[in-house]
Amino acid sequence: MIWGAVTSAGVGPLCFVKSKVSAAVYQDNLEHFIFLSADKLYGDADFLFQQDFPAPAHSAKNTVKGFVDHDITVLHWPANMPDPLNPTENLRDIFKIK
């Protein structure tokens, strides 16, 4: 899996996850990568974090607690729902074509 952030505040670095994404792996990435990236991009400013729901790793109790503890509002996006504004999906489509 590859995780990245494209926001109005800038872009974050890419995170490459080579293992299966369990709740523990996702929470580890939140703590050591995603929350740090969000802090660098936004500081104390409010923002929405979009993630697929109800993916098991995204809806686990400790995952939800991590977002609450870091005061991050999560936008739960239905899994497999197309998002024409999502640049990651548009890039993925370009790679599939090539």
N, C-alpha and C positions, 0 to 999 in steps of 0.2 A: 504494500500500500504506500502511496505517496500522499503526504499532507502538505498543504501550503495555504497561504493567506494572501488574498488580493483585496485590499480595503481602500477606503477613501483616505486613510492616513498613510498609505504606502503598502509595500509588499513585505511579507515575512520570508524567511528562508524555508527551503524545502526540508521535510522530515521523511526519511525513508524507513519504513518498517518492514523488515524481512520476515517476521514471524506472523502467525495467525493473530488477529487482533481480538484478544480476550478482554474482559473488563480490566484485569490487572495490567495488561500491556497498554491499553488505552489510558488508564489512570496514570501510569508511569510517564507516558508521553505528555499528558496534560501537565503534570507537575514539572517535568524537566525540559519541556520544549514549548508547548502551546501557551501556557500561562506566562512564561517568560517573553515569548514573542508578542503576546497581547499587551503586556506591560510596556514593552519597548515601543510599540506602535501607538498605544493610547494613554499610557500613564494612568492618571486617575479619572480620565474621561469615561463616560458611559458608552457602551457599544453593545450590539447584539452578536452572539456567536451562533452561527447556523450549523446544525448537524442533522443527519438523517435520524428519524425516529420511527419505529421503536427498536432500532438496532440494540441487541442485548448489551453490548459494551457501553453504549451511550445512555442507556436507561438504568444501569446498575446503581444501587444505593450510594456507593462510594463515589461514583462518577458525579451523580447529582449533588452530593455533599461538597465535592471539590469546587463545582461552579458556585454554589452558595457561599462557601468559605472565601472565595475570591471575589464575591459580589459581581458575578458575571451573569447577565441575562441571556438565556438560551432560547433561540428560535428553533423549535422542533419542526423540521421539514419532513413531510411524508416520504418514506423511502421510495425510490424509483419514480418520483414525480419530476417531470422535466422542469428545468429552471432556465429559461432563455437568457437571464441576466448573469448566470454563473459562468465566469470566464474559464474555470477549470473544465467544465463540461464541454465548452466550445473547443478548448485545446485538445481534449480527449478525442472529440469528433475529428479534428484535423489530423491527429496522429493515426486514427483508424483509417482514414482515407489514404494516407501515405503508406 
